[in-house]
Amino acid sequence: MQYPAAFLPSASRLFRRLTRHSRRTAPLLLAMAALAGCNRVELPTAEGGVLEWQSMRGQWVVVNYWAEWCKPCLEEIPELNALDEQSAVTVLGVNFDGVGGDDLVALGDTMGIRYAMLTTDPGPEFGWQLPVALPATFIVAPDGELHEARFGPQTEQQLLDAMGL
């Protein structure tokens, strides 16, 4: 499941249930409420911010793995920049070589990347395998499920077509 906390009840619903259940179930319900926040997936960005995966629910998310030495990666950056301007799509970049911090920001500037760059690979959180070829693009549907994985350079139109947009 891509959005782990999506099906968990809200705090207000839990407290309404508390009033209807006996004292024996109240501790269990409180423990569930406390653990609900532990399932949040937070993705740190190169600029020092944090993106909450859950906040992107309802839109397409394109996670692109790239590297400085990858010529096709460089060629597709303008396409991904254009795609990120679409209101129904968010593009996230992941540096394959693990560059982070100010070095990642500077590298992104040099390469012309205008979409959000993540400092950590979100793949393990969702059970994705590390790509063996670059560029690699993972398309996540609005419901949070992996829709498709693509390898090689992509155009904005190819990705829009894959999403049915």
Backbone hydrogen bonds in HBPLUS format (Angstrom, degrees):
<---DONOR---> <-ACCEPTOR-->    atom                        ^
c    i                          cat <-CA-CA->   ^        H-A-AA   ^      H-
h    n   atom  resd res      DA  || num        DHA   H-A  angle D-A-AA Bond
n    s   type  num  typ     dist DA aas  dist angle  dist       angle   num
A0006-ALA N   A0003-TYR O   3.04 MM   3  5.57 167.8  2.06 127.6 130.9     1
A0008-LEU N   A0005-ALA O   3.23 MM   3  5.44 153.7  2.30 107.8 115.6     2
A0014-LEU N   A0010-SER O   3.03 MM   4  6.38 154.1  2.10 150.1 157.9     3
A0015-PHE N   A0011-ALA O   2.99 MM   4  6.28 159.6  2.03 153.5 158.0     4
A0016-ARG N   A0012-SER O   3.02 MM   4  6.26 150.6  2.11 144.2 152.2     5
A0017-ARG N   A0013-ARG O   3.02 MM   4  6.24 154.3  2.09 145.2 152.1     6
A0018-LEU N   A0014-LEU O   2.90 MM   4  6.22 143.4  2.04 142.8 153.9     7
A0019-THR N   A0015-PHE O   3.36 MM   4  6.65 148.1  2.47 142.1 147.2     8
A0020-ARG N   A0017-ARG O   2.94 MM   3  5.16 140.6  2.10 103.4 115.4     9
A0021-HIS N   A0017-ARG O   3.10 MM   4  6.31 127.5  2.38 149.7 163.9    10
A0021-HIS N   A0018-LEU O   3.33 MM   3  5.32 144.9  2.46  98.0 107.2    11
A0025-THR N   A0022-SER O   3.25 MM   3  5.77 139.9  2.42 109.6 118.0    12
A0029-LEU N   A0025-THR O   3.05 MM   4  6.33 161.3  2.09 157.4 162.6    13
A0030-LEU N   A0026-ALA O   2.95 MM   4  6.18 156.8  2.01 155.5 162.1    14
A0031-ALA N   A0027-PRO O   2.95 MM   4  6.14 154.7  2.02 145.4 152.2    15
A0032-MET N   A0028-LEU O   2.98 MM   4  6.26 153.8  2.05 147.7 154.8    16
A0033-ALA N   A0029-LEU O   3.01 MM   4  6.27 154.8  2.08 144.4 150.9    17
A0034-ALA N   A0030-LEU O   2.98 MM   4  6.25 153.5  2.05 147.3 154.3    18
A0035-LEU N   A0031-ALA O   2.97 MM   4  6.18 153.8  2.04 148.3 155.1    19
A0036-ALA N   A0032-MET O   3.00 MM   4  6.09 131.5  2.24 143.2 155.1    20
A0038-CYS N   A0035-LEU O   2.90 MM   3  5.14 143.2  2.04 107.2 118.7    21
A0039-ASN N   A0036-ALA O   3.40 MM   3  5.87 161.1  2.44 110.5 115.3    22
A0040-ARG N   A0037-GLY O   3.42 MM   3  5.74 165.7  2.44 111.3 112.8    23
A0053-TRP N   A0041-VAL O   2.95 MM  12  5.54 165.7  1.97 161.9 166.0    24
A0043-LEU N   A0051-LEU O   2.71 MM   8  4.98 171.4  1.72 154.2 157.4    25
A0051-LEU N   A0043-LEU O   2.83 MM   8  4.98 169.4  1.84 139.0 141.6    26
A0119-THR N   A0044-PRO O   2.91 MM  75  5.79 164.0  1.94 145.4 148.0    27
A0045-THR N   A0049-GLY O   2.87 MM   4  5.22 168.8  1.88 137.3 138.9    28
A0048-GLY N   A0045-THR O   3.04 MM   3  5.44 162.9  2.07 114.0 118.2    29
A0046-ALA N   A0117-MET O   2.83 MM  71  5.59 149.0  1.92 153.6 155.0    30
A0055-SER N   A0052-GLU O   2.89 MM   3  5.38 135.9  2.08 111.1 123.2    31
A0056-MET N   A0053-TRP O   3.05 MM   3  5.62 159.0  2.09 115.6 122.1    32
A0057-ARG N   A0054-GLN O   3.11 MM   3  5.44 165.6  2.13 114.0 117.2    33
A0059-GLN N   A0056-MET O   3.21 MM   3  5.97 146.4  2.33 143.0 142.7    34
A0058-GLY N   A0142-PRO O   3.02 MM  84  4.26 162.1  2.06 128.1 129.3    35
A0060-TRP N   A0088-ALA O   2.88 MM  28  6.07 155.2  1.95 167.4 160.2    36
A0090-THR N   A0060-TRP O   2.90 MM  30  6.33 147.3  2.01 148.2 158.4    37
A0061-VAL N   A0140-VAL O   3.00 MM  79  5.04 164.8  2.03 145.2 149.7    38
A0140-VAL N   A0061-VAL O   2.75 MM  79  5.04 170.6  1.76 161.2 163.4    39
A0062-VAL N   A0090-THR O   2.80 MM  28  6.17 165.0  1.82 159.4 164.1    40
A0092-LEU N   A0062-VAL O   2.77 MM  30  6.10 162.6  1.80 165.2 166.6    41
A0063-VAL N   A0138-PHE O   2.85 MM  75  5.06 166.8  1.87 154.0 156.0    42
A0138-PHE N   A0063-VAL O   2.79 MM  75  5.06 168.0  1.81 149.4 152.4    43
A0064-ASN N   A0092-LEU O   2.79 MM  28  6.15 164.3  1.82 166.2 171.5    44
A0094-VAL N   A0064-ASN O   2.78 MM  30  6.01 154.5  1.84 158.6 157.9    45
A0065-TYR N   A0136-ALA O   2.76 MM  71  5.14 167.9  1.78 159.8 163.8    46
A0136-ALA N   A0065-TYR O   3.35 MM  71  5.14 158.4  2.40 132.7 139.0    47
A0066-TRP N   A0094-VAL O   3.00 MM  28  6.27 157.2  2.05 154.5 158.7    48
A0096-PHE N   A0066-TRP O   2.69 MM  30  5.53 175.2  1.70 164.3 165.8    49
A0070-CYS N   A0067-ALA O   3.22 MM   3  5.33 161.5  2.26 106.2 111.7    50
A0073-CYS N   A0070-CYS O   3.06 MM   3  5.22 124.1  2.38 100.3 115.0    51
A0074-LEU N   A0070-CYS O   3.19 MM   4  6.60 154.8  2.26 152.3 158.6    52
A0075-GLU N   A0071-LYS O   3.03 MM   4  6.34 153.6  2.11 151.1 158.9    53
A0076-GLU N   A0072-PRO O   3.10 MM   4  6.30 140.3  2.26 142.0 150.4    54
A0076-GLU N   A0073-CYS O   3.23 MM   3  5.38 130.3  2.49  97.5 109.7    55
A0079-GLU N   A0076-GLU O   3.01 MM   3  5.22 120.6  2.37 104.2 119.5    56
A0080-LEU N   A0076-GLU O   2.99 MM   4  6.33 154.2  2.06 155.8 163.9    57
A0081-ASN N   A0077-ILE O   2.84 MM   4  6.08 156.3  1.90 157.7 164.8    58
A0082-ALA N   A0078-PRO O   3.05 MM   4  6.23 159.0  2.09 142.0 146.9    59
A0083-LEU N   A0079-GLU O   2.93 MM   4  6.17 155.0  2.00 143.4 150.9    60
A0084-ASP N   A0080-LEU O   2.91 MM   4  6.07 153.3  1.98 147.1 153.5    61
A0085-GLU N   A0082-ALA O   3.11 MM   3  5.33 145.9  2.23 102.6 112.6    62
A0086-GLN N   A0083-LEU O   3.00 MM   3  5.53 162.2  2.03 115.8 121.6    63
A0089-VAL N   A0086-GLN O   3.28 MM   3  5.48 168.4  2.29 112.5 114.9    64
A0093-GLY N   A0116-ALA O   2.78 MM  23  6.17 162.2  1.82 152.2 158.5    65
A0118-LEU N   A0093-GLY O   2.74 MM  25  5.98 167.3  1.75 175.5 172.9    66
A0098-GLY N   A0095-ASN O   3.21 MM   3  5.60 167.2  2.23 113.6 116.8    67
A0104-LEU N   A0100-GLY O   3.23 MM   4  4.70 146.9  2.34 103.8 108.3    68
A0104-LEU N   A0101-GLY O   3.09 MM   3  5.41 125.7  2.40 103.4 116.1    69
A0105-VAL N   A0101-GLY O   3.17 MM   4  6.57 158.2  2.22 149.6 155.8    70
A0106-ALA N   A0102-ASP O   2.91 MM   4  6.09 166.5  1.93 151.7 155.1    71
A0107-LEU N   A0103-ASP O   2.92 MM   4  6.03 155.9  1.98 141.7 148.9    72
A0108-GLY N   A0104-LEU O   2.83 MM   4  5.97 161.2  1.86 150.5 155.7    73
A0109-ASP N   A0105-VAL O   2.94 MM   4  6.19 154.9  2.00 147.6 154.6    74
A0110-THR N   A0106-ALA O   2.91 MM   4  6.16 161.0  1.95 148.8 153.9    75
A0111-MET N   A0107-LEU O   2.92 MM   4  6.13 152.6  2.00 149.1 156.4    76
A0112-GLY N   A0108-GLY O   2.92 MM   4  5.97 113.1  2.38 135.9 152.0    77
A0113-ILE N   A0108-GLY O   2.85 MM   5  5.00 155.2  1.91 150.6 150.1    78
A0112-GLY N   A0109-ASP O   3.14 MM   3  5.04 148.4  2.25  97.0 106.6    79
A0125-GLU N   A0122-PRO O   3.02 MM   3  5.55 130.5  2.28 115.7 128.4    80
A0126-PHE N   A0123-GLY O   2.91 MM   3  5.35 140.5  2.07 112.5 123.5    81
A0127-GLY N   A0123-GLY O   2.96 MM   4  6.03 108.2  2.49 145.9 164.0    82
A0128-TRP N   A0123-GLY O   2.92 MM   5  4.60 161.2  1.96 134.0 130.2    83
A0127-GLY N   A0124-PRO O   3.37 MM   3  4.95 160.1  2.41  93.5  99.3    84
A0152-GLY N   A0135-PRO O   2.79 MM  17  5.08 156.9  1.85 159.5 159.9    85
A0137-THR N   A0150-ARG O   2.77 MM  13  5.06 167.9  1.79 152.3 155.2    86
A0150-ARG N   A0137-THR O   2.73 MM  13  5.06 163.1  1.75 151.8 157.9    87
A0139-ILE N   A0148-GLU O   2.74 MM   9  5.19 178.5  1.74 170.7 171.0    88
A0147-HIS N   A0139-ILE O   2.70 MM   8  5.45 153.6  1.77 151.8 160.5    89
A0148-GLU N   A0139-ILE O   3.23 MM   9  5.19 154.9  2.30 136.7 140.5    90
A0141-ALA N   A0145-GLU O   2.91 MM   4  5.55 158.8  1.96 167.6 160.5    91
A0144-GLY N   A0141-ALA O   2.81 MM   3  5.37 162.7  1.84 122.7 127.5    92
A0159-LEU N   A0155-THR O   3.12 MM   4  6.39 161.5  2.15 153.9 157.9    93
A0160-LEU N   A0156-GLU O   2.90 MM   4  6.15 160.2  1.93 153.7 160.0    94
A0161-ASP N   A0157-GLN O   2.85 MM   4  5.98 160.6  1.89 150.2 155.5    95
A0162-ALA N   A0158-GLN O   2.98 MM   4  6.20 151.8  2.06 140.9 148.7    96
A0163-MET N   A0159-LEU O   3.06 MM   4  6.30 139.6  2.22 142.3 152.7    97
A0163-MET N   A0160-LEU O   3.13 MM   3  5.10 126.9  2.43  93.7 107.5    98
A0164-GLY N   A0160-LEU O   2.93 MM   4  6.08 110.6  2.42 135.4 153.5    99
A0165-LEU N   A0160-LEU O   2.88 MM   5  5.06 164.8  1.90 150.9 148.4   100
A0164-GLY N   A0161-ASP O   3.03 MM   3  4.88 147.7  2.14  96.3 106.5   101
